[in-house]
Amino acid sequence: MRQDKLKAIELRKQGNSYNQINKKLAIPKSTLSYWLRDFKISQKSKEKISARAHKLSIDGLIKRNKNQTILAKERSLNIRAVAKEEGLKMLKDSLFLTGLALYWAEGYKKGAYGSKWKSIDFANSDPEMIKVIMKFFRKFLGIDDSKIKVQLMAHKNIDIEKAIIFWSKITKLPKNQFFKTSVAVSKASKNKRDPKSLIYGTVHIRINDVKLFFRIIGWLDCLKEKI
């Protein structure tokens, strides 16, 4: 029997995969498959090959995830850089400046600084402020209304249906784009909050779009630098 075939058989006995034997002996996998087609390996060797294949699969998945994370970070930085330059041309627009300042104060930004959730979210209970931010989103993000969702944060004293109708008129969004969450008053604010102070609750205006989120972050970069 050929020496290389004997070596291949011995390596197979030791629990080596065809890929490993190929690397060690430079024998094509098609040849190895032919040589070893009738060769039975022990259960221990099967488990060794299976464990190694599983590890390689996990390692490959981790590597792909790392690469995707790196690519996602590069994309976000590019979007921010382009938006920063874009913002310079719009800072003289009163709605742009006002909306951007409002988002800086009341909008979600943690996604740009480590948090995994990267989505536009603006929360407030002031109807006039909500009107302004809706105008800002519609004009400068150019987003279709169907992609804007509203979450109602309502305390027990609030009439949910009445609140949704109220905010639907304020946002000019249909009621089917609302999803509500009823929350109890926290211990910290118990007996301190006037139950009539938030008769319509607080709304979160949400747009689940990573690119648009980083676009706003880029505009904020521009505003901060100008200030």
C-alpha positions as a Markdown table, in Angstrom:
| # | Residue | x | y | z |
|---|---|---|---|---|
| 1 | Met | 0.0 | 0.0 | 0.0 |
| 2 | Arg | 1.2 | 3.5 | -0.8 |
| 3 | Gln | 3.0 | 5.2 | 2.1 |
| 4 | Asp | 0.9 | 8.4 | 1.7 |
| 5 | Lys | -2.3 | 6.4 | 1.9 |
| 6 | Leu | -1.0 | 4.6 | 5.0 |
| 7 | Lys | -0.2 | 8.0 | 6.6 |
| 8 | Ala | -3.7 | 9.2 | 5.6 |
| 9 | Ile | -5.3 | 6.2 | 7.3 |
| 10 | Glu | -3.3 | 6.7 | 10.4 |
| 11 | Leu | -4.2 | 10.4 | 10.6 |
| 12 | Arg | -7.9 | 9.5 | 10.1 |
| 13 | Lys | -7.6 | 7.0 | 13.0 |
| 14 | Gln | -6.3 | 9.8 | 15.2 |
| 15 | Gly | -9.5 | 11.7 | 14.5 |
| 16 | Asn | -8.2 | 14.1 | 11.8 |
| 17 | Ser | -10.7 | 15.5 | 9.3 |
| 18 | Tyr | -10.2 | 15.4 | 5.6 |
| 19 | Asn | -9.3 | 19.1 | 5.7 |
| 20 | Gln | -6.6 | 18.5 | 8.3 |
| 21 | Ile | -5.2 | 15.5 | 6.4 |
| 22 | Asn | -5.2 | 17.5 | 3.2 |
| 23 | Lys | -3.1 | 20.3 | 4.9 |
| 24 | Lys | -0.6 | 17.8 | 6.4 |
| 25 | Leu | -0.1 | 15.5 | 3.3 |
| 26 | Ala | -1.2 | 17.8 | 0.4 |
| 27 | Ile | -3.5 | 15.0 | -0.8 |
| 28 | Pro | -6.7 | 16.2 | -2.6 |
| 29 | Lys | -9.8 | 15.7 | -0.6 |
| 30 | Ser | -11.4 | 13.9 | -3.5 |
| 31 | Thr | -8.6 | 11.3 | -3.3 |
| 32 | Leu | -8.9 | 11.0 | 0.5 |
| 33 | Ser | -12.6 | 10.5 | 0.1 |
| 34 | Tyr | -12.0 | 7.6 | -2.3 |
| 35 | Trp | -9.2 | 6.1 | -0.1 |
| 36 | Leu | -11.1 | 6.3 | 3.1 |
| 37 | Arg | -14.6 | 5.7 | 1.9 |
| 38 | Asp | -14.8 | 2.2 | 3.5 |
| 39 | Phe | -12.6 | 3.1 | 6.5 |
| 40 | Lys | -14.6 | 3.1 | 9.8 |
| 41 | Ile | -13.4 | 5.4 | 12.5 |
| 42 | Ser | -14.0 | 4.9 | 16.2 |
| 43 | Gln | -16.8 | 6.7 | 18.1 |
| 44 | Lys | -14.1 | 8.6 | 20.0 |
| 45 | Ser | -12.6 | 9.9 | 16.7 |
| 46 | Lys | -16.1 | 10.8 | 15.4 |
| 47 | Glu | -16.7 | 12.9 | 18.6 |
| 48 | Lys | -13.3 | 14.5 | 18.2 |
| 49 | Ile | -14.0 | 15.5 | 14.6 |
| 50 | Ser | -17.5 | 16.7 | 15.5 |
| 51 | Ala | -16.2 | 18.8 | 18.4 |
| 52 | Arg | -13.5 | 20.4 | 16.2 |
| 53 | Ala | -16.1 | 21.2 | 13.5 |
| 54 | His | -18.4 | 22.8 | 16.1 |
| 55 | Lys | -15.5 | 24.9 | 17.4 |
| 56 | Leu | -14.6 | 26.0 | 13.9 |
| 57 | Ser | -18.2 | 26.9 | 13.3 |
| 58 | Ile | -18.4 | 29.0 | 16.5 |
| 59 | Asp | -15.1 | 30.6 | 15.8 |
| 60 | Gly | -16.3 | 31.5 | 12.3 |
| 61 | Leu | -19.5 | 32.9 | 13.6 |
| 62 | Ile | -17.6 | 35.1 | 16.1 |
| 63 | Lys | -15.2 | 36.3 | 13.4 |
| 64 | Arg | -18.2 | 37.2 | 11.1 |
| 65 | Asn | -19.9 | 39.0 | 13.9 |
| 66 | Lys | -16.7 | 41.0 | 14.7 |
| 67 | Asn | -16.3 | 41.9 | 11.0 |
| 68 | Gln | -20.0 | 43.0 | 10.8 |
| 69 | Thr | -19.6 | 45.1 | 13.9 |
| 70 | Ile | -16.5 | 46.8 | 12.5 |
| 71 | Leu | -18.3 | 47.4 | 9.2 |
| 72 | Ala | -21.3 | 48.7 | 11.0 |
| 73 | Lys | -19.2 | 51.1 | 13.0 |
| 74 | Glu | -17.4 | 52.3 | 9.8 |
| 75 | Arg | -20.8 | 52.9 | 8.1 |
| 76 | Ser | -22.1 | 54.9 | 11.1 |
| 77 | Leu | -19.0 | 57.0 | 11.2 |
| 78 | Asn | -19.3 | 57.8 | 7.5 |
| 79 | Ile | -23.0 | 58.7 | 7.9 |
| 80 | Arg | -22.1 | 61.0 | 10.8 |
| 81 | Ala | -19.3 | 62.7 | 8.8 |
| 82 | Val | -21.5 | 63.3 | 5.8 |
| 83 | Ala | -24.4 | 64.5 | 8.0 |
| 84 | Lys | -22.1 | 66.9 | 9.8 |
| 85 | Glu | -21.2 | 68.6 | 6.6 |
| 86 | Glu | -24.8 | 68.6 | 5.5 |
| 87 | Gly | -25.9 | 70.2 | 8.7 |
| 88 | Leu | -23.7 | 73.3 | 8.1 |
| 89 | Lys | -25.9 | 74.2 | 5.2 |
| 90 | Met | -29.1 | 73.9 | 7.2 |
| 91 | Leu | -28.3 | 75.6 | 10.6 |
| 92 | Lys | -29.8 | 78.9 | 9.3 |
| 93 | Asp | -33.2 | 77.2 | 8.9 |
| 94 | Ser | -35.1 | 78.0 | 12.1 |
| 95 | Leu | -37.1 | 74.7 | 12.1 |
| 96 | Phe | -33.9 | 72.7 | 11.6 |
| 97 | Leu | -32.1 | 74.5 | 14.4 |
| 98 | Thr | -35.1 | 74.3 | 16.8 |
| 99 | Gly | -35.8 | 70.7 | 16.1 |
| 100 | Leu | -32.2 | 69.7 | 16.4 |
| 101 | Ala | -31.9 | 71.5 | 19.7 |
| 102 | Leu | -35.0 | 69.8 | 21.0 |
| 103 | Tyr | -33.7 | 66.4 | 20.0 |
| 104 | Trp | -30.4 | 67.2 | 21.7 |
| 105 | Ala | -32.3 | 68.0 | 24.9 |
| 106 | Glu | -35.0 | 65.3 | 24.8 |
| 107 | Gly | -34.0 | 62.7 | 22.2 |
| 108 | Tyr | -32.3 | 59.4 | 22.6 |
| 109 | Lys | -28.6 | 59.5 | 21.8 |
| 110 | Lys | -27.0 | 56.6 | 23.8 |
| 111 | Gly | -26.8 | 54.4 | 20.7 |
| 112 | Ala | -24.0 | 56.6 | 19.4 |
| 113 | Tyr | -22.0 | 56.0 | 22.5 |
| 114 | Gly | -22.0 | 52.3 | 23.1 |
| 115 | Ser | -25.6 | 51.3 | 23.6 |
| 116 | Lys | -26.8 | 48.5 | 21.3 |
| 117 | Trp | -30.2 | 50.1 | 20.6 |
| 118 | Lys | -29.8 | 52.6 | 17.7 |
| 119 | Ser | -33.1 | 54.2 | 16.9 |
| 120 | Ile | -34.6 | 57.7 | 16.9 |
| 121 | Asp | -36.7 | 58.3 | 20.0 |
| 122 | Phe | -38.1 | 61.6 | 21.2 |
| 123 | Ala | -40.1 | 61.7 | 24.4 |
| 124 | Asn | -42.2 | 64.5 | 25.8 |
| 125 | Ser | -45.6 | 65.5 | 27.2 |
| 126 | Asp | -45.7 | 69.0 | 25.7 |
| 127 | Pro | -48.1 | 69.0 | 22.7 |
| 128 | Glu | -46.4 | 72.0 | 21.1 |
| 129 | Met | -43.0 | 70.4 | 21.4 |
| 130 | Ile | -44.3 | 67.2 | 19.8 |
| 131 | Lys | -45.7 | 69.3 | 16.9 |
| 132 | Val | -42.4 | 70.9 | 16.3 |
| 133 | Ile | -40.4 | 67.6 | 16.4 |
| 134 | Met | -42.9 | 66.0 | 14.0 |
| 135 | Lys | -42.4 | 68.9 | 11.5 |
| 136 | Phe | -38.6 | 68.5 | 11.9 |
| 137 | Phe | -38.7 | 64.8 | 11.3 |
| 138 | Arg | -41.0 | 65.1 | 8.3 |
| 139 | Lys | -39.1 | 67.9 | 6.6 |
| 140 | Phe | -35.5 | 67.0 | 7.2 |
| 141 | Leu | -35.6 | 63.2 | 7.4 |
| 142 | Gly | -38.0 | 62.9 | 4.5 |
| 143 | Ile | -39.5 | 59.8 | 6.1 |
| 144 | Asp | -42.8 | 58.3 | 5.2 |
| 145 | Asp | -45.4 | 58.7 | 8.1 |
| 146 | Ser | -46.0 | 54.9 | 8.0 |
| 147 | Lys | -42.5 | 54.4 | 9.5 |
| 148 | Ile | -43.2 | 56.6 | 12.5 |
| 149 | Lys | -44.5 | 54.9 | 15.6 |
| 150 | Val | -45.8 | 56.4 | 18.9 |
| 151 | Gln | -45.6 | 54.8 | 22.3 |
| 152 | Leu | -47.9 | 56.2 | 24.9 |
| 153 | Met | -46.7 | 56.2 | 28.5 |
| 154 | Ala | -49.8 | 56.5 | 30.6 |
| 155 | His | -50.4 | 56.5 | 34.3 |
| 156 | Lys | -53.5 | 54.9 | 35.9 |
| 157 | Asn | -55.4 | 58.1 | 36.1 |
| 158 | Ile | -55.4 | 58.5 | 32.3 |
| 159 | Asp | -58.1 | 57.6 | 29.8 |
| 160 | Ile | -56.0 | 55.6 | 27.3 |
| 161 | Glu | -58.4 | 55.9 | 24.4 |
| 162 | Lys | -58.9 | 59.7 | 24.9 |
| 163 | Ala | -55.1 | 60.1 | 25.2 |
| 164 | Ile | -54.5 | 58.2 | 21.9 |
| 165 | Ile | -57.1 | 60.3 | 20.1 |
| 166 | Phe | -55.5 | 63.5 | 21.5 |
| 167 | Trp | -51.9 | 62.5 | 20.4 |
| 168 | Ser | -53.2 | 61.2 | 17.1 |
| 169 | Lys | -54.4 | 64.7 | 16.3 |
| 170 | Ile | -51.2 | 66.3 | 17.5 |
| 171 | Thr | -48.9 | 64.0 | 15.5 |
| 172 | Lys | -51.3 | 63.6 | 12.6 |
| 173 | Leu | -50.6 | 59.9 | 12.8 |
| 174 | Pro | -53.4 | 57.2 | 12.7 |
| 175 | Lys | -54.2 | 55.4 | 15.9 |
| 176 | Asn | -53.0 | 52.1 | 14.5 |
| 177 | Gln | -49.4 | 53.4 | 14.7 |
| 178 | Phe | -49.7 | 53.8 | 18.5 |
| 179 | Phe | -48.7 | 51.2 | 21.0 |
| 180 | Lys | -49.3 | 51.9 | 24.7 |
| 181 | Thr | -47.6 | 51.0 | 27.9 |
| 182 | Ser | -49.3 | 51.7 | 31.2 |
| 183 | Val | -46.9 | 52.3 | 34.0 |
| 184 | Ala | -47.4 | 52.9 | 37.7 |
| 185 | Val | -46.1 | 56.0 | 39.4 |
| 186 | Ser | -42.6 | 55.3 | 40.7 |
| 187 | Lys | -41.9 | 55.3 | 44.5 |
| 188 | Ala | -39.7 | 58.4 | 44.0 |
| 189 | Ser | -42.5 | 60.4 | 42.5 |
| 190 | Lys | -45.4 | 59.0 | 44.6 |
| 191 | Asn | -47.3 | 61.7 | 46.4 |
| 192 | Lys | -45.2 | 64.3 | 44.6 |
| 193 | Arg | -46.8 | 64.4 | 41.1 |
| 194 | Asp | -50.1 | 66.1 | 40.5 |
| 195 | Pro | -52.3 | 63.4 | 38.9 |
| 196 | Lys | -53.8 | 66.1 | 36.6 |
| 197 | Ser | -50.4 | 67.3 | 35.4 |
| 198 | Leu | -50.1 | 64.7 | 32.7 |
| 199 | Ile | -53.7 | 64.2 | 31.6 |
| 200 | Tyr | -52.7 | 62.8 | 28.2 |
| 201 | Gly | -49.5 | 61.0 | 29.4 |
| 202 | Thr | -46.1 | 61.2 | 27.7 |
| 203 | Val | -45.4 | 60.1 | 24.1 |
| 204 | His | -42.3 | 58.6 | 22.6 |
| 205 | Ile | -42.0 | 59.3 | 18.9 |
| 206 | Arg | -40.0 | 56.4 | 17.5 |
| 207 | Ile | -38.3 | 55.8 | 14.1 |
| 208 | Asn | -36.5 | 52.5 | 13.9 |
| 209 | Asp | -33.9 | 53.4 | 11.3 |
| 210 | Val | -30.2 | 53.1 | 12.1 |
| 211 | Lys | -29.1 | 55.3 | 9.2 |
| 212 | Leu | -31.4 | 58.1 | 10.1 |
| 213 | Phe | -30.4 | 57.9 | 13.7 |
| 214 | Phe | -26.8 | 58.4 | 12.9 |
| 215 | Arg | -27.7 | 61.2 | 10.5 |
| 216 | Ile | -29.3 | 63.1 | 13.4 |
| 217 | Ile | -26.2 | 62.3 | 15.5 |
| 218 | Gly | -24.1 | 63.8 | 12.7 |
| 219 | Trp | -26.2 | 67.0 | 12.7 |
| 220 | Leu | -25.7 | 67.2 | 16.4 |
| 221 | Asp | -22.0 | 66.9 | 15.9 |
| 222 | Cys | -22.2 | 69.9 | 13.6 |
| 223 | Leu | -24.3 | 71.9 | 16.1 |
| 224 | Lys | -22.0 | 71.2 | 19.0 |
| 225 | Glu | -19.0 | 72.3 | 16.9 |
| 226 | Lys | -20.7 | 75.5 | 15.9 |
| 227 | Ile | -21.6 | 76.4 | 19.4 |
